């Protein structure tokens, strides 16, 4: 695995965390991985 660092608006991160929580995610990493996979699938 490779570690990545990002700078995000606090509001965006808070909304993402709320979305993860509502959908039963216990890991921000897992949520970001799934979001990236879905994004790539949609934009192939």
N, C-alpha and C positions, 0 to 999 in steps of 0.2 A: 504494500500500500504506500501511497504518497500523501504526505500532509500538505494541506493547502490553507493559506490565510487570506481573508477577505475583509474589506471595509464596507460595512452596510449601514444604511440609515437605521437608527434605533427602532423607528416605527415599523419598518419593513421586517426586521428581525422579530419584533414582538408579535406581529401578525402571523408570521411563519410559525413561531413557537405555539401560538394559540391554535392554529390549524393542525399542527402535529398532535397537540394534546387532545383536541376534539376527535381525532382519527386514531387514537390509541397508540401513537408512537411514543417510545420511551427514549429515543435517541435522535438528536438533531442530525447526526451523521447519516443515519439510515434514511431519514426524510429527505435530506439533500441528495443522497445517492439515487433514490427513487425519482425525485423531481428531475434530476439530470438525465436519467434514462428515458423518462417520458418525453422530455424536451427533445432529446436526440431522435427518438422514434417519430415524433411529429415533424421534425425538420430534416429528415433524410433527403 
